[in-house]
Amino acid sequence: MEFRRNYTYLLLIGFFALACTEIKNEKALSKKPYFDLEGFVEGQISYLDSLSGLNDKAPVVKRTIAIEGEKETVTLTKEGAEAYPNWKKELLLFKESDINKPVLLQSYEEVKTDSSSIFSAKENSLKVQELEVVYSGEEVAKIYIELNEENYLYTSDKSMYLTVKNGYLDQYAINGYRKLIANDALNYKVTTQLSYP
């Protein structure tokens, strides 16, 4: 009985300590030590979603896919809604590249210039190796991301960028390399251009 009571107290103390750590981490992150990529991408998604309900306002999407030198270009309009992008899914990889996570505190070094901020990973094991934000005045003009992932199944390198014009998403691209165990390497590039009516 005594053991059970002590065990319960220990569990309660453990949960309380964990909760305090989470609160502390959340407070630390409320300051967003690095560029708020997640918030920026969510703002673009909200804007594009608001236009998607208006066929005459939704941007025309021109996409070029290149795989091992073979290229194909498609044009998507809101009228062809079946293939039209779901912006939340479309920009998910950018959003997930946000480095403002409790586990990543103190993991990046920032170098600032007059027109950019570059966040470089301190360790090669981190998925996001570099995040560069280029500004035009006070506004974000371009975001560039270098990703690296390696495990026992595959090696993957990606470079991604998005450009912004008049405050809104103009173009984004993912340029990648993937090598699966016992398979040939695959090189690909997907570039998407948005044209607003």
N, CA and C atoms as an extended XYZ file, in Angstrom:
591
Properties=species:S:1:pos:R:3:atomname:S:1:resname:S:1:resid:I:1 pbc="F F F"
N         0.835       -1.206        0.000 N   MET     1
C         0.000        0.000        0.000 CA  MET     1
C         0.869        1.256        0.000 C   MET     1
N         1.923        1.212        0.856 N   GLU     2
C         2.846        2.345        0.938 CA  GLU     2
C         3.554        2.549       -0.397 C   GLU     2
N         3.961        1.419       -1.001 N   PHE     3
C         4.647        1.483       -2.298 CA  PHE     3
C         3.736        2.119       -3.350 C   PHE     3
N         2.467        1.684       -3.369 N   ARG     4
C         1.522        2.203       -4.348 CA  ARG     4
C         1.330        3.706       -4.180 C   ARG     4
N         1.230        4.181       -2.924 N   ARG     5
C         1.054        5.604       -2.644 CA  ARG     5
C         2.285        6.387       -3.123 C   ARG     5
N         3.478        5.858       -2.790 N   ASN     6
C         4.716        6.524       -3.216 CA  ASN     6
C         4.839        6.551       -4.739 C   ASN     6
N         4.448        5.438       -5.344 N   TYR     7
C         4.508        5.350       -6.799 CA  TYR     7
C         3.577        6.387       -7.434 C   TYR     7
N         2.380        6.545       -6.861 N   THR     8
C         1.415        7.536       -7.346 CA  THR     8
C         1.987        8.940       -7.208 C   THR     8
N         2.610        9.229       -6.050 N   TYR     9
C         3.225       10.548       -5.851 CA  TYR     9
C         4.322       10.802       -6.877 C   TYR     9
N         5.125        9.781       -7.129 N   LEU    10
C         6.207        9.932       -8.107 CA  LEU    10
C         5.654       10.218       -9.499 C   LEU    10
N         4.589        9.508       -9.845 N   LEU    11
C         3.967        9.751      -11.144 CA  LEU    11
C         3.439       11.175      -11.244 C   LEU    11
N         2.771       11.630      -10.174 N   LEU    12
C         2.235       12.988      -10.158 CA  LEU    12
C         3.347       14.027      -10.287 C   LEU    12
N         4.443       13.792       -9.564 N   ILE    13
C         5.580       14.715       -9.634 CA  ILE    13
C         6.164       14.713      -11.048 C   ILE    13
N         6.268       13.517      -11.636 N   GLY    14
C         6.787       13.404      -13.006 CA  GLY    14
C         5.919       14.155      -13.999 C   GLY    14
N         4.591       13.978      -13.896 N   PHE    15
C         3.682       14.683      -14.799 CA  PHE    15
C         3.765       16.188      -14.602 C   PHE    15
N         3.871       16.603      -13.339 N   PHE    16
C         3.954       18.037      -13.037 CA  PHE    16
C         5.239       18.621      -13.626 C   PHE    16
N         6.353       17.897      -13.461 N   ALA    17
C         7.638       18.371      -13.995 CA  ALA    17
C         7.580       18.462      -15.517 C   ALA    17
N         6.941       17.453      -16.144 N   LEU    18
C         6.807       17.454      -17.594 CA  LEU    18
C         5.953       18.633      -18.051 C   LEU    18
N         4.869       18.884      -17.340 N   ALA    19
C         3.991       20.004      -17.673 CA  ALA    19
C         4.730       21.324      -17.540 C   ALA    19
N         5.540       21.460      -16.485 N   CYS    20
C         6.312       22.686      -16.281 CA  CYS    20
C         7.316       22.879      -17.410 C   CYS    20
N         7.936       21.783      -17.831 N   THR    21
C         8.905       21.869      -18.928 CA  THR    21
C         8.213       22.307      -20.204 C   THR    21
N         7.023       21.719      -20.464 N   GLU    22
C         6.283       22.094      -21.662 CA  GLU    22
C         5.900       23.567      -21.625 C   GLU    22
N         5.426       24.035      -20.446 N   ILE    23
C         5.052       25.440      -20.304 CA  ILE    23
C         6.261       26.330      -20.530 C   ILE    23
N         7.389       25.930      -19.939 N   LYS    24
C         8.624       26.699      -20.095 CA  LYS    24
C         9.029       26.768      -21.561 C   LYS    24
N         8.957       25.624      -22.252 N   ASN    25
C         9.317       25.595      -23.670 CA  ASN    25
C         8.371       26.448      -24.501 C   ASN    25
N         7.080       26.379      -24.181 N   GLU    26
C         6.109       27.178      -24.914 CA  GLU    26
C         6.365       28.664      -24.698 C   GLU    26
N         6.706       29.035      -23.435 N   LYS    27
C         7.010       30.436      -23.161 CA  LYS    27
C         8.253       30.871      -23.917 C   LYS    27
N         9.254       29.997      -23.946 N   ALA    28
C        10.485       30.311      -24.668 CA  ALA    28
C        10.194       30.505      -26.152 C   ALA    28
N         9.284       29.677      -26.682 N   LEU    29
C         8.977       29.751      -28.096 CA  LEU    29
C         7.992       30.851      -28.439 C   LEU    29
N         7.318       31.417      -27.431 N   SER    30
C         6.385       32.495      -27.727 CA  SER    30
C         7.134       33.694      -28.308 C   SER    30
N         8.435       33.759      -28.064 N   LYS    31
C         9.258       34.841      -28.604 CA  LYS    31
C         9.731       34.536      -30.019 C   LYS    31
N         9.550       33.289      -30.479 N   LYS    32
C         9.980       32.862      -31.808 CA  LYS    32
C        11.435       33.264      -32.045 C   LYS    32
N        12.368       32.487      -31.537 N   PRO    33
C        13.787       32.837      -31.663 CA  PRO    33
C        14.280       32.922      -33.105 C   PRO    33
N        13.623       32.192      -33.987 N   TYR    34
C        14.016       32.216      -35.388 CA  TYR    34
C        12.855       32.781      -36.218 C   TYR    34
N        13.072       32.941      -37.504 N   PHE    35
C        12.018       33.427      -38.385 CA  PHE    35
C        10.798       32.508      -38.288 C   PHE    35
N         9.602       33.104      -38.196 N   ASP    36
C         8.368       32.334      -38.038 CA  ASP    36
C         7.874       31.835      -39.403 C   ASP    36
N         8.521       30.788      -39.903 N   LEU    37
C         8.171       30.231      -41.212 CA  LEU    37
C         6.766       29.650      -41.208 C   LEU    37
N         6.416       28.954      -40.130 N   GLU    38
C         5.081       28.351      -40.042 CA  GLU    38
C         4.000       29.415      -40.137 C   GLU    38
N         4.143       30.488      -39.378 N   GLY    39
C         3.156       31.572      -39.402 CA  GLY    39
C         3.089       32.239      -40.765 C   GLY    39
N         4.247       32.423      -41.393 N   PHE    40
C         4.288       33.045      -42.716 CA  PHE    40
C         3.549       32.190      -43.742 C   PHE    40
N         3.843       30.889      -43.744 N   VAL    41
C         3.209       29.982      -44.713 CA  VAL    41
C         1.706       29.885      -44.447 C   VAL    41
N         1.307       29.837      -43.184 N   GLU    42
C        -0.129       29.783      -42.859 CA  GLU    42
C        -0.850       31.023      -43.377 C   GLU    42
N        -0.188       32.178      -43.294 N   GLY    43
C        -0.781       33.411      -43.832 CA  GLY    43
C        -0.996       33.321      -45.336 C   GLY    43
N        -0.037       32.753      -46.048 N   GLN    44
C        -0.173       32.582      -47.498 CA  GLN    44
C        -1.283       31.585      -47.827 C   GLN    44
N        -1.353       30.496      -47.042 N   ILE    45
C        -2.410       29.485      -47.256 CA  ILE    45
C        -3.783       30.112      -47.064 C   ILE    45
N        -3.943       30.893      -46.001 N   SER    46
C        -5.242       31.546      -45.732 CA  SER    46
C        -5.647       32.456      -46.881 C   SER    46
N        -4.679       33.232      -47.383 N   TYR    47
C        -4.981       34.140      -48.491 CA  TYR    47
C        -5.386       33.358      -49.742 C   TYR    47
N        -4.611       32.328      -50.079 N   LEU    48
C        -4.912       31.537      -51.281 CA  LEU    48
C        -6.240       30.795      -51.145 C   LEU    48
N        -6.528       30.297      -49.934 N   ASP    49
C        -7.821       29.640      -49.705 CA  ASP    49
C        -8.977       30.617      -49.888 C   ASP    49
N        -8.781       31.866      -49.466 N   SER    50
C        -9.850       32.869      -49.617 CA  SER    50
C       -10.114       33.161      -51.090 C   SER    50
N        -9.073       33.074      -51.919 N   LEU    51
C        -9.245       33.289      -53.357 CA  LEU    51
C        -9.828       32.068      -54.047 C   LEU    51
N        -9.570       30.888      -53.494 N   SER    52
C       -10.018       29.647      -54.126 CA  SER    52
C       -11.530       29.534      -54.191 C   SER    52
N       -12.221       30.250      -53.314 N   GLY    53
C       -13.683       30.244      -53.348 CA  GLY    53
C       -14.238       31.157      -54.423 C   GLY    53
N       -13.357       31.920      -55.065 N   LEU    54
C       -13.775       32.862      -56.100 CA  LEU    54
C       -13.061       32.505      -57.405 C   LEU    54
N       -13.784       31.853      -58.305 N   ASN    55
C       -13.150       31.366      -59.531 CA  ASN    55
C       -12.434       32.462      -60.316 C   ASN    55
N       -12.996       33.678      -60.309 N   ASP    56
C       -12.398       34.755      -61.106 CA  ASP    56
C       -11.218       35.421      -60.395 C   ASP    56
N       -10.961       35.070      -59.137 N   LYS    57
C        -9.847       35.663      -58.377 CA  LYS    57
C        -8.729       34.662      -58.110 C   LYS    57
N        -9.022       33.375      -58.188 N   ALA    58
C        -8.024       32.345      -57.882 CA  ALA    58
C        -6.905       32.382      -58.918 C   ALA    58
N        -5.653       32.245      -58.474 N   PRO    59
C        -4.545       32.307      -59.423 CA  PRO    59
C        -4.511       31.105      -60.365 C   PRO    59
N        -4.005       31.347      -61.563 N   VAL    60
C        -3.721       30.263      -62.504 CA  VAL    60
C        -2.381       29.677      -62.076 C   VAL    60
N        -2.314       28.359      -62.015 N   VAL    61
C        -1.124       27.669      -61.524 CA  VAL    61
C        -0.455       26.948      -62.687 C   VAL    61
N         0.790       27.329      -62.960 N   LYS    62
C         1.554       26.666      -64.020 CA  LYS    62
C         2.660       25.861      -63.360 C   LYS    62
N         2.657       24.563      -63.601 N   ARG    63
C         3.604       23.675      -62.925 CA  ARG    63
C         4.468       22.927      -63.943 C   ARG    63
N         5.775       22.967      -63.693 N   THR    64
C         6.719       22.224      -64.528 CA  THR    64
C         7.390       21.158      -63.678 C   THR    64
N         7.292       19.921      -64.133 N   ILE    65
C         7.888       18.787      -63.411 CA  ILE    65
C         9.009       18.217      -64.278 C   ILE    65
N        10.200       18.150      -63.713 N   ALA    66
C        11.345       17.583      -64.423 CA  ALA    66
C        11.890       16.411      -63.625 C   ALA    66
N        11.915       15.224      -64.230 N   ILE    67
C        12.463       14.030      -63.581 CA  ILE    67
C        13.489       13.416      -64.525 C   ILE    67
N        14.727       13.382      -64.066 N   GLU    68
C        15.827       12.822      -64.856 CA  GLU    68
C        15.852       13.380      -66.283 C   GLU    68
N        15.679       14.702      -66.393 N   GLY    69
C        15.775       15.351      -67.701 CA  GLY    69
C        14.485       15.391      -68.492 C   GLY    69
N        13.495       14.585      -68.119 N   GLU    70
C        12.194       14.601      -68.802 CA  GLU    70
C        11.315       15.682      -68.171 C   GLU    70
N        10.749       16.557      -69.020 N   LYS    71
C         9.955       17.682      -68.509 CA  LYS    71
C         8.507       17.613      -68.964 C   LYS    71
N         7.643       18.073      -68.091 N   GLU    72
C         6.218       18.196      -68.442 CA  GLU    72
C         5.682       19.447      -67.751 C   GLU    72
N         4.901       20.222      -68.482 N   THR    73
C         4.304       21.441      -67.917 CA  THR    73
C         2.791       21.339      -68.016 C   THR    73
N         2.113       21.647      -66.906 N   VAL    74
C         0.647       21.655      -66.887 CA  VAL    74
C         0.173       22.993      -66.335 C   VAL    74
N        -0.987       23.416      -66.804 N   THR    75
C        -1.598       24.653      -66.313 CA  THR    75
C        -2.908       24.290      -65.629 C   THR    75
N        -3.054       24.743      -64.387 N   LEU    76
C        -4.232       24.417      -63.589 CA  LEU    76
C        -5.026       25.684      -63.291 C   LEU    76
N        -6.325       25.623      -63.529 N   THR    77
C        -7.196       26.747      -63.185 CA  THR    77
C        -8.257       26.258      -62.210 C   THR    77
N        -8.905       27.203      -61.580 N   LYS    78
C        -9.927       26.835      -60.593 CA  LYS    78
C       -11.097       26.119      -61.261 C   LYS    78
N       -11.348       26.409      -62.536 N   GLU    79
C       -12.430       25.725      -63.251 CA  GLU    79
C       -12.151       24.232      -63.362 C   GLU    79
N       -10.864       23.874      -63.496 N   GLY    80
C       -10.496       22.462      -63.499 CA  GLY    80
C       -10.191       22.041      -62.073 C   GLY    80
N       -11.184       22.190      -61.215 N   ALA    81
C       -11.001       22.080      -59.762 CA  ALA    81
C       -10.446       20.737      -59.301 C   ALA    81
N       -10.628       19.702      -60.093 N   GLU    82
C       -10.181       18.378      -59.675 CA  GLU    82
C        -8.674       18.335      -59.421 C   GLU    82
N        -7.917       19.010      -60.282 N   ALA    83
C        -6.459       18.983      -60.164 CA  ALA    83
C        -5.908       20.237      -59.495 C   ALA    83
N        -6.770       21.168      -59.168 N   TYR    84
C        -6.308       22.441      -58.601 CA  TYR    84
C        -5.706       22.207      -57.208 C   TYR    84
N        -4.621       22.902      -56.864 N   PRO    85
C        -3.928       22.617      -55.601 CA  PRO    85
C        -4.771       22.819      -54.345 C   PRO    85
N        -4.587       21.912      -53.407 N   ASN    86
C        -5.056       22.104      -52.033 CA  ASN    86
C        -3.876       22.785      -51.339 C   ASN    86
N        -4.013       24.061      -51.021 N   TRP    87
C        -2.861       24.851      -50.585 CA  TRP    87
C        -2.263       24.361      -49.277 C   TRP    87
N        -3.072       23.829      -48.413 N   LYS    88
C        -2.553       23.309      -47.145 CA  LYS    88
C        -1.601       22.141      -47.395 C   LYS    88
N        -1.990       21.238      -48.282 N   LYS    89
C        -1.127       20.100      -48.623 CA  LYS    89
C         0.053       20.550      -49.486 C   LYS    89
N        -0.236       21.468      -50.392 N   GLU    90
C         0.761       21.927      -51.349 CA  GLU    90
C         1.978       22.566      -50.665 C   GLU    90
N         1.711       23.327      -49.605 N   LEU    91
C         2.786       24.074      -48.930 CA  LEU    91
C         3.210       23.446      -47.608 C   LEU    91
N         2.765       22.203      -47.381 N   LEU    92
C         3.045       21.530      -46.111 CA  LEU    92
C         4.547       21.374      -45.851 C   LEU    92
N         5.311       21.021      -46.867 N   LEU    93
C         6.745       20.808      -46.678 CA  LEU    93
C         7.445       22.099      -46.234 C   LEU    93
N         6.988       23.223      -46.754 N   PHE    94
C         7.547       24.513      -46.325 CA  PHE    94
C         7.186       24.780      -44.866 C   PHE    94
N         5.918       24.567      -44.544 N   LYS    95
C         5.454       24.808      -43.178 CA  LYS    95
C         6.183       23.920      -42.177 C   LYS    95
N         6.398       22.649      -42.540 N   GLU    96
C         7.061       21.707      -41.636 CA  GLU    96
C         8.558       21.981      -41.486 C   GLU    96
N         9.086       22.872      -42.307 N   SER    97
C        10.501       23.229      -42.216 CA  SER    97
C        10.750       24.352      -41.212 C   SER    97
N         9.709       24.763      -40.499 N   ASP    98
C         9.867       25.773      -39.443 CA  ASP    98
C        10.821       25.243      -38.375 C   ASP    98
N        11.719       26.091      -37.902 N   ILE    99
C        12.724       25.652      -36.925 CA  ILE    99
C        12.423       26.149      -35.511 C   ILE    99
N        11.258       26.737      -35.300 N   ASN   100
C        10.853       27.184      -33.967 CA  ASN   100
C        10.174       26.051      -33.208 C   ASN   100
N        10.953       25.059      -32.827 N   LYS   101
C        10.443       23.927      -32.060 CA  LYS   101
C        11.273       23.815      -30.787 C   LYS   101
N        10.656       23.401      -29.669 N   PRO   102
C        11.413       23.307      -28.402 CA  PRO   102
C        12.705       22.519      -28.526 C   PRO   102
N        12.661       21.418      -29.270 N   VAL   103
C        13.837       20.557      -29.390 CA  VAL   103
C        14.959       21.231      -30.193 C   VAL   103
N        14.628       22.284      -30.947 N   LEU   104
C        15.623       22.939      -31.811 CA  LEU   104
C        16.181       24.241      -31.241 C   LEU   104
N        15.767       24.590      -30.023 N   LEU   105
C        16.317       25.795      -29.411 CA  LEU   105
C        17.831       25.681      -29.308 C   LEU   105
N        18.532       26.726      -29.644 N   GLN   106
C        20.009       26.764      -29.617 CA  GLN   106
C        20.650       25.881      -30.685 C   GLN   106
N        19.869       25.431      -31.682 N   SER   107
C        20.419       24.524      -32.699 CA  SER   107
C        20.882       25.240      -33.965 C   SER   107
N        20.599       26.538      -34.072 N   TYR   108
C        20.934       27.284      -35.281 CA  TYR   108
C        21.695       28.566      -34.958 C   TYR   108
N        22.577       28.927      -35.879 N   GLU   109
C        23.284       30.196      -35.794 CA  GLU   109
C        22.689       31.135      -36.830 C   GLU   109
N        22.505       32.391      -36.454 N   GLU   110
C        21.931       33.376      -37.376 CA  GLU   110
C        22.998       34.360      -37.827 C   GLU   110
N        23.027       34.587      -39.126 N   VAL   111
C        23.890       35.630      -39.700 CA  VAL   111
C        22.973       36.609      -40.421 C   VAL   111
N        23.058       37.884      -40.048 N   LYS   112
C        22.203       38.911      -40.645 CA  LYS   112
C        23.008       39.814      -41.565 C   LYS   112
N        22.378       40.191      -42.674 N   THR   113
C        22.927       41.231      -43.532 CA  THR   113
C        21.863       42.321      -43.626 C   THR   113
N        22.103       43.324      -44.456 N   ASP   114
C        21.114       44.398      -44.619 CA  ASP   114
C        19.812       43.891      -45.223 C   ASP   114
N        19.897       42.785      -45.992 N   SER   115
C        18.698       42.333      -46.705 CA  SER   115
C        18.335       40.872      -46.469 C   SER   115
N        19.019       40.196      -45.526 N   SER   116
C        18.690       38.783      -45.317 CA  SER   116
C        19.050       38.311      -43.911 C   SER   116
N        18.435       37.189      -43.551 N   SER   117
C        18.792       36.458      -42.329 CA  SER   117
C        19.016       35.008      -42.733 C   SER   117
N        20.170       34.466      -42.330 N   ILE   118
C        20.493       33.079      -42.653 CA  ILE   118
C        20.639       32.297      -41.353 C   ILE   118
N        19.852       31.234      -41.221 N   PHE   119
C        19.899       30.365      -40.042 CA  PHE   119
C        20.550       29.054      -40.462 C   PHE   119
N        21.728       28.778      -39.914 N   SER   120
C        22.487       27.579      -40.284 CA  SER   120
C        22.516       26.589      -39.128 C   SER   120
N        22.280       25.309      -39.449 N   ALA   121
C        22.267       24.260      -38.429 CA  ALA   121
C        23.666       24.073      -37.857 C   ALA   121
N        23.725       23.833      -36.540 N   LYS   122
C        24.999       23.582      -35.878 CA  LYS   122
C        25.414       22.117      -35.997 C   LYS   122
N        24.463       21.255      -36.379 N   GLU   123
C        24.757       19.825      -36.499 CA  GLU   123
C        24.286       19.298      -37.850 C   GLU   123
N        25.064       18.384      -38.429 N   ASN   124
C        24.708       17.791      -39.720 CA  ASN   124
C        23.491       16.878      -39.641 C   ASN   124
N        23.147       16.435      -38.439 N   SER   125
C        22.027       15.501      -38.276 CA  SER   125
C        20.660       16.184      -38.356 C   SER   125
N        20.621       17.511      -38.285 N   LEU   126
C        19.344       18.228      -38.331 CA  LEU   126
C        18.769       18.215      -39.746 C   LEU   126
N        17.467       18.024      -39.833 N   LYS   127
C        16.818       17.926      -41.143 CA  LYS   127
C        16.925       19.237      -41.918 C   LYS   127
N        16.591       20.356      -41.267 N   VAL   128
C        16.728       21.659      -41.918 CA  VAL   128
C        18.164       22.125      -41.695 C   VAL   128
N        18.939       22.145      -42.757 N   GLN   129
C        20.341       22.543      -42.653 CA  GLN   129
C        20.518       24.052      -42.779 C   GLN   129
N        19.663       24.678      -43.572 N   GLU   130
C        19.767       26.132      -43.722 CA  GLU   130
C        18.415       26.718      -44.084 C   GLU   130
N        18.136       27.862      -43.501 N   LEU   131
C        16.935       28.635      -43.816 CA  LEU   131
C        17.389       30.066      -44.061 C   LEU   131
N        17.157       30.548      -45.263 N   GLU   132
C        17.542       31.919      -45.598 CA  GLU   132
C        16.288       32.711      -45.949 C   GLU   132
N        16.149       33.874      -45.338 N   VAL   133
C        15.025       34.762      -45.613 CA  VAL   133
C        15.588       36.046      -46.206 C   VAL   133
N        15.165       36.360      -47.427 N   VAL   134
C        15.630       37.567      -48.118 CA  VAL   134
C        14.506       38.593      -48.094 C   VAL   134
N        14.864       39.816      -47.760 N   TYR   135
C        13.870       40.881      -47.624 CA  TYR   135
C        14.019       41.923      -48.722 C   TYR   135
N        12.900       42.526      -49.073 N   SER   136
C        12.883       43.724      -49.903 CA  SER   136
C        12.272       44.809      -49.033 C   SER   136
N        13.124       45.665      -48.480 N   GLY   137
C        12.648       46.604      -47.460 CA  GLY   137
C        12.283       45.816      -46.218 C   GLY   137
N        11.043       45.953      -45.766 N   GLU   138
C        10.570       45.219      -44.580 CA  GLU   138
C         9.845       43.920      -44.943 C   GLU   138
N         9.584       43.745      -46.238 N   GLU   139
C         8.778       42.607      -46.682 CA  GLU   139
C         9.639       41.407      -47.090 C   GLU   139
N         9.120       40.206      -46.823 N   VAL   140
C         9.790       38.984      -47.275 CA  VAL   140
C         9.696       38.904      -48.794 C   VAL   140
N        10.838       38.693      -49.450 N   ALA   141
C        10.867       38.569      -50.906 CA  ALA   141
C        11.131       37.123      -51.343 C   ALA   141
N        11.956       36.401      -50.561 N   LYS   142
C        12.298       35.035      -50.937 CA  LYS   142
C        12.686       34.244      -49.697 C   LYS   142
N        12.313       32.983      -49.678 N   ILE   143
C        12.722       32.065      -48.609 CA  ILE   143
C        13.373       30.859      -49.272 C   ILE   143
N        14.565       30.527      -48.801 N   TYR   144
C        15.336       29.423      -49.363 CA  TYR   144
C        15.628       28.423      -48.236 C   TYR   144
N        15.421       27.131      -48.496 N   ILE   145
C        15.580       26.092      -47.469 CA  ILE   145
C        16.407       24.936      -48.025 C   ILE   145
N        17.358       24.488      -47.223 N   GLU   146
C        18.143       23.288      -47.552 CA  GLU   146
C        17.770       22.187      -46.570 C   GLU   146
N        17.328       21.038      -47.075 N   LEU   147
C        16.926       19.910      -46.234 CA  LEU   147
C        17.841       18.714      -46.504 C   LEU   147
N        18.120       17.969      -45.456 N   ASN   148
C        18.950       16.771      -45.594 CA  ASN   148
C        18.375       15.682      -44.685 C   ASN   148
N        18.187       14.505      -45.236 N   GLU   149
C        17.634       13.402      -44.438 CA  GLU   149
C        18.313       12.109      -44.851 C   GLU   149
N        18.774       11.362      -43.860 N   GLU   150
C        19.456       10.108      -44.156 CA  GLU   150
C        19.079        9.069      -43.108 C   GLU   150
N        18.692        7.904      -43.566 N   ASN   151
C        18.432        6.784      -42.649 CA  ASN   151
C        18.822        5.486      -43.352 C   ASN   151
N        18.479        4.356      -42.759 N   TYR   152
C        18.918        3.075      -43.329 CA  TYR   152
C        18.183        2.710      -44.620 C   TYR   152
N        17.107        3.420      -44.951 N   LEU   153
C        16.361        3.129      -46.172 CA  LEU   153
C        16.747        4.013      -47.347 C   LEU   153
N        17.040        5.293      -47.063 N   TYR   154
C        17.322        6.204      -48.170 CA  TYR   154
C        18.125        7.420      -47.714 C   TYR   154
N        18.671        8.110      -48.710 N   THR   155
C        19.320        9.410      -48.525 CA  THR   155
C        18.539       10.410      -49.363 C   THR   155
N        18.242       11.546      -48.787 N   SER   156
C        17.444       12.540      -49.495 CA  SER   156
C        17.993       13.941      -49.229 C   SER   156
N        18.190       14.680      -50.294 N   ASP   157
C        18.572       16.093      -50.205 CA  ASP   157
C        17.548       16.896      -50.980 C   ASP   157
N        17.121       18.010      -50.401 N   LYS   158
C        16.183       18.890      -51.106 CA  LYS   158
C        16.616       20.327      -50.906 C   LYS   158
N        16.476       21.109      -51.952 N   SER   159
C        16.565       22.556      -51.800 CA  SER   159
C        15.221       23.105      -52.272 C   SER   159
N        14.679       24.021      -51.517 N   MET   160
C        13.359       24.566      -51.832 CA  MET   160
C        13.432       26.079      -51.735 C   MET   160
N        12.619       26.731      -52.517 N   TYR   161
C        12.498       28.176      -52.343 CA  TYR   161
C        11.077       28.596      -52.671 C   TYR   161
N        10.711       29.725      -52.141 N   LEU   162
C         9.480       30.379      -52.563 CA  LEU   162
C         9.766       31.867      -52.695 C   LEU   162
N         9.118       32.489      -53.660 N   THR   163
C         9.275       33.927      -53.853 CA  THR   163
C         7.935       34.606      -53.637 C   THR   163
N         8.012       35.842      -53.210 N   VAL   164
C         6.822       36.609      -52.858 CA  VAL   164
C         6.830       37.913      -53.648 C   VAL   164
N         5.689       38.257      -54.189 N   LYS   165
C         5.559       39.506      -54.948 CA  LYS   165
C         4.351       40.258      -54.411 C   LYS   165
N         4.540       41.516      -54.066 N   ASN   166
C         3.470       42.339      -53.481 CA  ASN   166
C         2.843       41.682      -52.253 C   ASN   166
N         3.664       40.939      -51.503 N   GLY   167
C         3.189       40.320      -50.263 CA  GLY   167
C         2.580       38.942      -50.429 C   GLY   167
N         2.441       38.480      -51.682 N   TYR   168
C         1.764       37.200      -51.906 CA  TYR   168
C         2.643       36.230      -52.681 C   TYR   168
N         2.397       34.962      -52.452 N   LEU   169
C         3.183       33.899      -53.075 CA  LEU   169
C         3.158       34.020      -54.593 C   LEU   169
N         4.353       33.989      -55.178 N   ASP   170
C         4.501       34.172      -56.612 CA  ASP   170
C         4.980       32.890      -57.283 C   ASP   170
N         5.966       32.228      -56.641 N   GLN   171
C         6.539       31.015      -57.212 CA  GLN   171
C         7.150       30.176      -56.097 C   GLN   171
N         7.152       28.860      -56.277 N   TYR   172
C         7.866       27.992      -55.342 CA  TYR   172
C         8.377       26.781      -56.099 C   TYR   172
N         9.472       26.229      -55.585 N   ALA   173
C        10.094       25.104      -56.279 CA  ALA   173
C        10.753       24.176      -55.276 C   ALA   173
N        10.777       22.897      -55.634 N   ILE   174
C        11.483       21.886      -54.845 CA  ILE   174
C        12.417       21.148      -55.797 C   ILE   174
N        13.683       21.173      -55.472 N   ASN   175
C        14.705       20.515      -56.283 CA  ASN   175
C        15.297       19.412      -55.416 C   ASN   175
N        15.175       18.166      -55.819 N   GLY   176
C        15.541       17.085      -54.916 CA  GLY   176
C        16.365       15.972      -55.523 C   GLY   176
N        16.961       15.235      -54.617 N   TYR   177
C        17.746       14.043      -54.952 CA  TYR   177
C        17.350       12.984      -53.931 C   TYR   177
N        17.061       11.790      -54.396 N   ARG   178
C        16.705       10.708      -53.475 CA  ARG   178
C        17.345        9.413      -53.940 C   ARG   178
N        17.973        8.743      -53.001 N   LYS   179
C        18.636        7.469      -53.307 CA  LYS   179
C        18.132        6.426      -52.334 C   LYS   179
N        17.357        5.460      -52.857 N   LEU   180
C        16.881        4.346      -52.048 CA  LEU   180
C        17.933        3.238      -52.060 C   LEU   180
N        17.974        2.484      -50.973 N   ILE   181
C        18.910        1.354      -50.915 CA  ILE   181
C        18.642        0.412      -52.099 C   ILE   181
N        19.702        0.029      -52.789 N   ALA   182
C        19.641       -0.921      -53.919 CA  ALA   182
C        18.890       -0.376      -55.126 C   ALA   182
N        18.642        0.943      -55.162 N   ASN   183
C        17.993        1.548      -56.326 CA  ASN   183
C        18.850        2.693      -56.852 C   ASN   183
N        18.580        3.078      -58.101 N   ASP   184
C        19.288        4.222      -58.662 CA  ASP   184
C        18.814        5.508      -57.996 C   ASP   184
N        19.671        6.509      -58.053 N   ALA   185
C        19.303        7.815      -57.518 CA  ALA   185
C        18.268        8.466      -58.434 C   ALA   185
N        17.399        9.265      -57.846 N   LEU   186
C        16.366        9.968      -58.604 CA  LEU   186
C        16.545       11.468      -58.389 C   LEU   186
N        16.711       12.204      -59.482 N   ASN   187
C        16.800       13.663      -59.421 CA  ASN   187
C        15.506       14.255      -59.976 C   ASN   187
N        14.961       15.224      -59.279 N   TYR   188
C        13.707       15.822      -59.734 CA  TYR   188
C        13.646       17.301      -59.369 C   TYR   188
N        12.816       18.027      -60.100 N   LYS   189
C        12.558       19.432      -59.788 CA  LYS   189
C        11.117       19.745      -60.147 C   LYS   189
N        10.407       20.370      -59.220 N   VAL   190
C         9.029       20.786      -59.458 CA  VAL   190
C         8.970       22.293      -59.218 C   VAL   190
N         8.593       23.036      -60.243 N   THR   191
C         8.496       24.483      -60.142 CA  THR   191
C         7.055       24.894      -60.393 C   THR   191
N         6.516       25.722      -59.526 N   THR   192
C         5.127       26.158      -59.632 CA  THR   192
C         5.068       27.673      -59.652 C   THR   192
N         4.413       28.204      -60.677 N   GLN   193
C         4.282       29.653      -60.850 CA  GLN   193
C         2.801       30.033      -60.705 C   GLN   193
N         2.532       31.082      -59.912 N   LEU   194
C         1.165       31.551      -59.730 CA  LEU   194
C         0.970       32.858      -60.476 C   LEU   194
N        -0.122       32.946      -61.254 N   SER   195
C        -0.471       34.180      -61.955 CA  SER   195
C        -1.844       34.625      -61.473 C   SER   195
N        -1.894       35.819      -60.856 N   TYR   196
C        -3.142       36.310      -60.305 CA  TYR   196
C        -3.903       37.122      -61.373 C   TYR   196
N        -5.222       36.917      -61.458 N   PRO   197
C        -6.027       37.658      -62.464 CA  PRO   197
C        -5.949       39.165      -62.246 C   PRO   197
